Amino acid sequence: MPDQNKSLLKRILIWRYKHISQRTFVHILSVVVGLLAGLASVTLKNITYFIEATLEKGIIFSSTHLYFILPIIGLTLVYIYVKYVHKERLTHAVSSILFSLSKNKGRIKRKHILTQLIVAPLTVGFGGSVGLLGPAVASGAAISSNLGKLFHINAKTRSLLIACASAGAIASIFQSPIAAIIFAVEVFSLDLTMISMLPLLLASISGVLTSYFFLGNEVLFNFNITRDFEVKDTVFYIVLGVGTALASIYFTKMYFGILKLFKPIKSPKYRLLVGGLAIGIMLYMIPPLYGEGFGFINNLLIGDHIHALGKTPFDAYIDNIWMVIALLFGITIFKAVAMTTTFVAGGGGGIFIPTMVMGSALGNVVAKVINNLGLGFSVSESNFTLIGMAGLISGVQHAPLTAIFLIAEITGGYALFVPLMITASISYLIKKNAIDYTIYTRELAQRGDLLTHNKDHAVLTLMQLDDIIEKNFKTVKLEMTLGEMLHESVAKSSRNIFPVVNDKQALVGIILLDDIREIMFDTSLYKTTKVKVFMQKPPEQIYYGKDNMQAVMQKFQNSGAWNLPVIKDGKYLGFVSKSKLLTAYRRELINFTGS
């Protein structure tokens, strides 16, 4: 049967090569990828909502209010699945996609399709304070990667299809096709050309149609603009932009701070126990931290902060507006803590929707403060709730255009476009200048594995050191005589450089053919002259696994050398030549730009 399947696939591929052009085939695949990514998103949402509905009937709204123990149960189920089925450490969804694009030619393991559909619903459905967007994007990316592999798609097209999958997933979840396209461009550093634009558009359309087909006109946010933008409110939107920028900085620093705090806890079981208990305590004190938080946002949008906050230990004081403001500000503070704790405890999910929850709370807080200062000012709390979301998305994700168009599409128009631009741009500029990385990109950027819109940097990132290492250099032992070197190495080599190694294969120096050319035919020196007399230190060394391609290029530039040795685990591995490096760079540049 497997042989028959392979034979059938081979015939399909041959027919495709004969009858369908590459561009048309990519367009067809982009539609398929968008549909499948949209289907994965809908499946993810429905599984999660089913778990939440089941638990609400059984536990959450019972008289005992035991909902705060649910996260540790969900995290335990995730731990069991990861340990015995997935058998790999869970990685951040979007970060893993970015790494696969830059260093693995867009290849993603097939099992990541199913893992995201299981781990994220268990985490979120049982109250983990994370989102479903990241897992939806990751599942769609895994689908597109393996579809590309099935049809023998090249690395560049595979990367485009992964971006299409992300567009399809986002369009399906938010029913916002334009924001979905922009997200793919901003987050995955995709060049927006006509070659990439049409596949993204097709994937986004098919993703949103999938959502309409399975969910009808159901929308995440029930909101109608009741108050348009007024010029006199501009200063308040500037204040909100600064506030969301500071919150974005806090969000990012808190994320990495909690990761560092949990780092000494090596055992996943202890992480689960400590993290699960911490999440439970936070949920007991601040119930809106439970799960994704879309209900919280919707209640704020309709002006119902009582239902938004839920039942808390502070209900006796809820009639005081300043207590309401304090509780909402508490959500702004603790959403980042609850989200990161969910991750370090072993849960799976995304950060996009938690930023929206945090932004909505902060926007509502700012509006309530303005309205209750007693200075005669009045602003729309619903508008500020929405625009606060845009500010946090812009700052945390470094995606201002995604933030602007997402909220504009959610509101069904562009009445708030100007305040969206004000808040999102201020938030982005301040956060970008304060912290030049996001939660997605810090680790990749530090390793030099991050693709950016800088073509030169992107090409170097896509290059692999393994592809340009040359190993056909004859080594020379440190204790060799000139004669032994000439007979055993020089006579058998076509190269003019010889690495000198010790008994442990560690590089101790190099010998250039030019250095021995004048005496190499003087036989009287063959037995009396040692190799180390002619040895010199290499101008630079390349360290395998430590130096990225940017560092390699910089070392050639600084040293002026034409060949540099490569060291791996303290041992000599081979050489990289400048000519081969530049040839590989030019080839990758052609592949990257498509010209």
Residue pairs with C-beta under 8 A, 6 or more apart in sequence:
9 150
13 151
13 152
16 25
16 151
20 28
25 151
26 153
26 157
26 160
26 161
26 199
27 198
27 199
27 202
29 144
29 147
29 148
29 151
29 153
29 161
29 164
29 199
30 160
30 161
30 164
30 198
30 199
30 200
30 202
30 203
30 206
31 202
31 203
31 206
32 147
32 206
33 140
33 143
33 144
33 147
33 161
33 164
33 165
33 168
33 203
34 164
34 165
34 167
34 168
34 171
34 202
34 203
34 204
34 205
34 206
34 207
34 210
35 168
35 206
35 207
35 209
35 210
36 140
36 143
36 144
36 147
36 165
36 168
37 136
37 137
37 139
37 140
37 141
37 143
37 144
37 164
37 165
37 166
37 167
37 168
37 169
37 172
37 203
37 207
38 140
38 168
38 169
38 171
38 172
38 206
38 207
38 208
38 209
38 210
38 211
39 210
39 214
40 113
40 116
40 117
40 136
40 139
40 140
40 143
40 169
41 132
41 136
41 139
41 140
41 168
41 169
41 172
41 173
41 207
41 210
41 211
42 172
42 210
42 211
42 214
42 215
43 117
44 116
44 117
44 120
44 121
44 132
44 135
44 136
44 139
45 132
45 173
45 215
46 214
47 117
47 121
47 125
48 120
48 121
48 124
48 125
48 132
48 292
49 125
50 125
51 121
51 122
51 125
51 126
52 124
52 125
52 291
55 67
55 70
55 125
55 126
59 66
59 67
59 70
60 66
60 67
60 70
65 311
67 127
67 283
67 287
67 290
68 127
68 280
68 281
68 283
68 284
69 280
70 126
70 127
71 126
71 127
71 128
71 276
71 279
71 280
71 283
71 342
71 345
71 347
72 272
72 273
72 276
72 277
72 279
72 280
73 126
74 122
74 123
74 125
74 126
74 127
74 128
74 347
75 123
75 126
75 128
75 272
75 275
75 276
75 342
75 345
75 346
75 347
76 272
76 276
77 122
77 126
78 119
78 122
78 123
78 346
78 347
78 348
79 268
79 269
79 272
79 346
81 115
81 118
81 119
81 122
82 88
82 89
82 90
82 115
82 119
82 346
83 268
86 111
86 115
86 119
90 115
90 119
90 346
90 348
92 134
92 343
92 439
92 440
93 116
93 134
93 135
93 137
93 138
93 348
93 349
93 350
94 134
94 137
94 138
94 187
94 350
94 440
95 439
95 440
95 441
95 443
95 444
96 108
96 112
96 138
97 108
97 137
97 138
97 141
97 162
97 166
97 188
98 188
98 440
98 441
98 444
98 450
98 451
99 444
99 449
100 106
100 107
100 108
100 141
100 145
100 162
101 159
101 162
101 188
101 451
102 444
102 449
102 450
102 451
102 461
102 462
103 449
103 461
103 464
105 155
105 158
105 159
106 145
106 148
106 155
106 158
106 159
106 161
106 162
107 145
107 149
107 158
108 141
108 142
108 145
108 146
108 162
109 142
110 142
110 146
112 138
112 139
112 141
112 142
113 139
113 142
113 143
113 146
115 348
116 135
116 136
116 138
116 139
116 142
116 348
117 135
117 139
119 135
119 347
119 348
120 130
120 132
120 134
120 135
120 136
120 348
120 349
120 350
121 132
122 348
123 130
123 342
123 347
123 348
123 349
124 130
124 131
124 132
124 291
124 292
124 349
125 291
127 279
127 283
127 290
127 291
128 279
128 291
128 342
128 347
128 349
129 279
129 282
129 283
129 289
129 290
129 291
129 293
129 335
129 338
129 339
129 341
129 342
129 354
130 292
130 339
130 342
130 343
130 347
130 348
130 349
130 350
130 351
130 353
130 354
131 292
131 349
131 350
131 351
131 352
131 353
131 354
131 356
132 173
132 292
132 349
132 350
132 353
133 169
133 170
133 173
133 350
133 352
133 353
134 349
134 350
134 351
134 352
135 348
135 349
135 350
136 169
136 170
136 172
136 173
136 350
137 165
137 166
137 169
137 170
137 350
139 169
140 165
140 166
140 168
140 169
141 162
141 165
141 166
143 165
144 158
144 161
144 162
144 164
144 165
145 158
145 161
145 162
147 153
147 161
148 157
148 158
148 161
149 158
153 161
155 591
156 591
156 592
156 594
159 188
159 190
160 190
160 196
160 199
161 199
162 188
163 184
163 185
163 188
163 190
163 196
163 200
164 184
164 199
164 200
164 202
164 203
165 203
166 180
166 183
166 184
166 187
166 188
167 177
167 180
167 181
167 183
167 184
167 200
167 203
167 204
167 207
168 180
168 203
168 204
168 206
168 207
168 210
169 180
169 207
170 176
170 179
170 180
170 183
170 204
170 207
171 177
171 180
171 203
171 204
171 205
171 207
171 208
171 211
172 207
172 208
172 210
172 211
173 211
173 220
174 180
174 220
174 406
174 409
174 410
175 208
175 211
175 212
175 219
175 220
175 409
176 208
176 405
176 406
176 409
176 410
177 201
177 204
177 205
177 207
177 208
177 409
178 204
178 405
178 409
179 402
179 405
179 406
179 408
179 409
180 204
180 207
180 208
181 197
181 200
181 201
181 204
182 399
182 401
182 402
182 405
183 399
183 402
183 406
184 190
184 200
185 192
185 200
185 401
186 397
186 398
186 399
186 400
186 401
186 402
187 397
187 399
187 402
187 440
188 451
189 451
189 452
189 453
189 458
190 196
190 200
191 453
195 594
219 410
220 294
220 298
220 410
221 294
221 297
221 298
221 301
221 410
222 298
222 301
222 302
223 298
223 301
223 302
223 382
223 386
223 410
223 411
224 412
225 382
225 383
225 411
225 412
225 413
225 415
225 416
226 380
226 382
227 380
227 382
227 383
228 415
228 416
229 383
229 415
229 416
229 418
229 419
233 379
233 419
234 419
234 422
236 366
236 370
236 377
236 379
236 384
237 387
237 419
237 422
237 423
238 422
238 423
238 426
239 366
240 362
240 363
240 366
240 384
240 387
240 388
240 391
240 423
241 391
241 422
241 423
241 424
241 425
241 426
241 427
241 430
242 426
242 427
242 430
243 362
243 366
243 391
244 359
244 362
244 363
244 388
244 391
244 392
244 394
244 395
244 423
244 426
244 427
245 391
245 395
245 426
245 427
245 428
245 429
245 430
245 431
245 434
246 430
247 332
247 358
247 359
247 362
247 391
247 392
247 395
248 391
248 392
248 394
248 395
248 396
248 427
248 431
249 395
249 430
249 431
249 434
249 435
250 333
250 336
251 336
251 355
251 358
251 392
251 395
251 396
252 396
252 431
252 435
252 438
252 439
253 435
254 336
254 337
254 340
255 336
255 339
255 340
255 351
255 439
256 439
256 442
258 337
258 340
258 341
258 344
259 340
259 343
259 344
262 271
262 274
262 275
262 344
265 271
265 274
268 346
271 344
271 345
271 346
272 345
272 346
274 345
275 341
275 342
275 344
275 345
275 346
276 345
278 341
278 345
279 289
279 338
279 341
279 342
279 345
282 289
282 334
282 337
282 338
282 341
283 289
283 290
283 338
284 313
285 312
285 313
286 312
286 327
286 330
286 331
286 334
287 309
287 310
287 311
287 312
288 296
288 308
288 309
288 310
288 331
288 357
289 331
289 334
289 335
289 338
292 353
292 354
292 357
293 335
293 353
293 354
293 356
293 357
294 353
295 308
296 308
296 331
296 357
296 360
296 361
297 356
297 357
297 360
297 385
297 389
299 305
299 307
299 308
300 308
300 360
300 361
300 364
300 381
300 382
300 385
301 360
301 382
301 385
301 386
302 382
303 381
303 382
305 324
305 328
305 364
306 318
308 328
309 318
309 324
309 327
309 328
312 318
312 327
314 323
314 327
317 323
318 324
321 368
321 372
322 372
324 368
325 365
325 368
325 369
325 372
328 361
328 364
328 365
328 368
329 361
329 362
329 365
331 357
331 358
331 361
332 358
332 361
332 362
332 365
335 354
335 357
335 358
335 361
336 354
336 358
339 349
339 351
339 354
342 349
343 349
351 396
351 439
352 393
352 397
355 389
355 392
355 393
355 396
355 397
356 389
356 392
356 393
358 392
359 388
359 389
359 390
359 391
359 392
359 393
360 385
360 386
360 388
360 389
361 388
362 388
362 391
362 392
363 384
363 385
363 386
363 387
363 388
363 389
363 391
364 381
364 384
364 385
364 388
366 384
366 388
367 379
367 380
367 381
367 383
367 384
367 385
368 381
370 377
370 378
370 379
371 377
371 378
371 379
371 381
383 416
383 419
386 407
386 410
386 411
386 416
387 407
387 416
387 419
387 420
387 423
388 423
389 403
389 407
390 403
390 404
390 406
390 407
390 420
390 423
390 424
391 403
391 423
391 424
391 426
391 427
392 427
393 399
393 402
393 403
393 406
393 424
394 400
394 402
394 403
394 404
394 423
394 424
394 425
394 427
394 428
394 431
395 427
395 428
395 430
395 431
396 431
396 438
396 439
397 403
397 438
397 440
398 428
398 431
398 432
398 438
400 424
400 425
400 427
400 428
403 420
403 424
404 417
404 420
404 421
404 424
407 416
407 420
408 414
408 416
408 417
408 420
436 445
437 445
441 450
444 450
447 548
448 461
448 548
448 549
448 550
448 551
449 461
449 548
450 461
451 458
451 461
451 462
452 458
452 461
455 589
455 592
455 593
457 550
458 592
459 585
459 588
459 589
459 592
460 548
460 549
460 550
460 553
460 585
461 548
461 549
461 550
462 588
462 592
463 549
463 584
463 585
463 588
465 542
465 544
465 547
465 549
465 552
465 566
465 576
467 584
468 576
468 577
468 580
468 581
468 584
469 566
469 573
469 574
469 575
469 576
470 574
470 575
470 576
470 577
470 580
471 573
471 574
472 493
472 494
472 495
473 493
473 495
473 497
473 498
473 499
473 574
473 575
474 488
474 489
474 490
474 492
474 493
474 495
474 498
475 489
475 498
475 499
475 500
475 501
475 572
476 485
476 489
476 498
476 499
476 500
476 501
476 511
476 531
477 484
477 500
477 501
477 502
477 503
477 531
478 500
478 501
478 502
478 508
478 531
478 532
478 535
479 530
479 531
480 488
480 530
480 531
481 526
481 527
481 528
481 529
481 530
481 531
482 516
482 519
482 520
482 525
482 526
482 527
482 529
482 530
482 531
482 534
483 523
483 526
483 527
485 498
485 511
485 531
486 520
486 526
489 498
490 498
490 513
490 516
490 520
496 512
496 513
496 514
497 510
497 511
497 512
497 513
497 563
497 575
498 510
498 511
498 512
498 513
499 507
499 509
499 510
499 565
499 572
499 575
500 507
500 508
500 509
500 510
500 511
500 531
500 532
500 535
501 507
501 508
501 571
501 572
502 508
504 570
504 571
505 571
505 572
506 570
506 571
506 572
507 538
507 541
507 565
507 567
507 571
507 572
508 535
509 532
509 535
509 536
509 537
509 538
510 535
510 536
510 537
510 538
510 565
511 531
511 534
511 535
511 536
512 536
515 534
515 536
516 534
519 525
519 529
538 561
538 564
538 565
539 559
539 560
539 561
539 564
540 555
540 556
540 558
540 559
540 561
540 564
541 564
541 565
541 566
541 567
542 551
542 552
542 555
542 564
542 565
542 566
542 567
542 576
543 566
543 567
543 568
544 566
544 567
544 568
544 569
544 573
545 568
547 555
552 564
552 576
552 581
553 581
553 585
555 564
556 564
556 578
556 581
561 578
562 577
562 578
562 579
563 575
563 576
563 577
563 578
564 575
564 576
565 572
565 573
565 574
565 575
566 572
566 573
566 574
566 575
566 576
567 573
